[in-house]
Amino acid sequence: MFKDKVVAIIGGGNAGLEAALTLDPYASKLYLIQRSDRLKGDAVTQDKVKGLKKMTVVFNALTQEIL
């Protein structure tokens, strides 16, 4: 379903970070949309996510619509 797709993940808590780790092998690009200026997940998971080359984190962003 996500193979070679651009995927947006809403939320920078543990659930969002785990979703990014799960989808990374499949998606062509990941965007993690975070409402605040920092990720909220635990430090170990944040460190794992920081190594994802296909992911861009968008801080201070509110999701207004999902298409």
RODO-2510 file (C-alpha; in nm, 4 decimals, decimal comma):
residues 67
     n   res          X          Y          Z
     1     m     0,0000     0,0000     0,0000
     2     f     0,2806     0,2454     0,0827
     3     k     0,5456     0,1108    -0,1549
     4     d     0,7098     0,3979    -0,3445
     5     k     0,4563     0,6504    -0,2091
     6     v     0,5073     0,9866    -0,0405
     7     v     0,3623     0,9530     0,3107
     8     a     0,2762     1,2165     0,5724
     9     i     0,2681     1,1086     0,9357
    10     i     0,0814     1,3358     1,1752
    11     g     0,2352     1,3556     1,5219
    12     g     0,5830     1,3364     1,6659
    13     g     0,5079     1,1200     1,9680
    14     n     0,6015     0,7551     2,0040
    15     a     0,3197     0,6383     1,7736
    16     g     0,4268     0,8745     1,4945
    17     l     0,7933     0,7882     1,5334
    18     e     0,7196     0,4142     1,5290
    19     a     0,5060     0,4645     1,2179
    20     a     0,8012     0,6359     1,0495
    21     l     1,0324     0,3475     1,1377
    22     t     0,7787     0,0959     1,0068
    23     l     0,7085     0,2798     0,6800
    24     d     1,0666     0,3819     0,5981
    25     p     1,1562     0,0638     0,4058
    26     y     0,8511     0,1054     0,1802
    27     a     0,7761     0,4746     0,1251
    28     s     0,9736     0,6834    -0,1223
    29     k     0,9548     0,9892     0,1088
    30     l     0,8253     1,0492     0,4620
    31     y     0,7049     1,3754     0,6127
    32     l     0,6532     1,3844     0,9883
    33     i     0,4209     1,6731     1,0769
    34     q     0,4691     1,7957     1,4361
    35     r     0,2602     2,0654     1,6051
    36     s     0,5349     2,1849     1,8405
    37     d     0,9007     2,2740     1,7942
    38     r     1,0334     1,9347     1,9064
    39     l     0,9561     1,5649     1,8894
    40     k     0,7757     1,4162     2,1897
    41     g     0,8724     1,0498     2,1661
    42     d     1,1205     0,8804     2,3959
    43     a     1,4905     0,9472     2,3397
    44     v     1,5756     0,5994     2,2075
    45     t     1,3057     0,6141     1,9392
    46     q     1,4005     0,9718     1,8463
    47     d     1,7600     0,8602     1,7920
    48     k     1,6465     0,5794     1,5606
    49     v     1,4286     0,8171     1,3571
    50     k     1,7057     1,0754     1,3185
    51     g     1,8917     0,8270     1,0995
    52     l     1,6111     0,8013     0,8427
    53     k     1,7361     0,9663     0,5247
    54     k     1,3973     0,9708     0,3479
    55     m     1,2233     1,1574     0,6310
    56     t     1,1710     1,5305     0,6713
    57     v     1,0281     1,6648     0,9972
    58     v     0,8035     1,9699     0,9674
    59     f     0,7900     2,1485     1,3046
    60     n     0,5346     2,4058     1,4243
    61     a     0,2766     2,2881     1,1721
    62     l    -0,0951     2,2328     1,2189
    63     t    -0,2762     1,9778     1,0085
    64     q    -0,5824     2,1405     0,8566
    65     e    -0,6972     1,8835     0,6040
    66     i    -0,6252     1,5257     0,5072
    67     l    -0,6910     1,4310     0,1459
***
